[in-house]
Amino acid sequence: MQHPVHALLLVTKPGQDDAQQTAREVQLWLREREVRTLLVENSLDQDNLDLNGFVPDAALVLGGDGTLLAVARKLRRHQIPLLGINLGHVGFLTEVEEEDWHPSLEQLLAQQGRISQRMALEFEVKRGDRTIHSGWALNDVVVNRGRIARLIGLDISIDSQPVGPIRADGIVVATPTGTTAYAVSAGGPLVHPELEAICMTPICPFMSHIRPMVLDAGHRIRIDITSHSAEACLTLDGQVGFDLLPGDAIHLQRSAFDARFINLHPKAYLDKLRSKGYF
């Protein structure tokens, strides 16, 4: 952070008492240091966070990785730097453990740390000439089979060049940030989160020559649903889902809006991979 912090947005996970309690303690601590604050809850039924004219220098997100992903999506157009305080289970994206928030916020107010720029994806689902769904994802966009354990047919192209048909349980299109989530479980590579790339990983492909691919972030991907006998769905960041029909086309590309994370421990990426059991 290269500028003073005078105002902070605090966002909590909904329905979590310990998040509310910690947020009130943080809010009091910040007010004693003359930092203005606004405390809001990340309501699940809202697509945006209402800031009521409040202009923060950064946002503290109290919750787990899922809360941080949701808040990043809702604040993407504001380009507010985010600092996650982990109250969840995995805590790979969050920067600070709950018991360490005091020294971490001291660092933040002292303008220590840096901004980690994270590219994101945007997508559209076309049904004929209509766009029926669109959205933004920081981790991944997944096309997956439905309730029945049956392979789905997909036709994949990159920049209008055919990659080939595939029969699989689905496919994960991930950002580098998202490669530590569903993508790595499906056999994809780990990619440093600050690189600019799109990672495409088939899920349990059947007799397919298509392997996990790492593409330059400037590529555009199209996935057509070719199955007529199997259900398919699309999910973004494991949080929002839509049903798909045969003939639907999913168009993916890099978003114009990156996420901005506050990184207080710039050399901790490999340490975090090790501590979370990736190697």
Summary of the structure (lengths in Angstrom):
residues: 279
radius of gyration: 19.8
end to end distance: 30.8
largest distance: 62.9
contacts: 911
relative contact order: 0.16
helix: 19%
strand: 39%
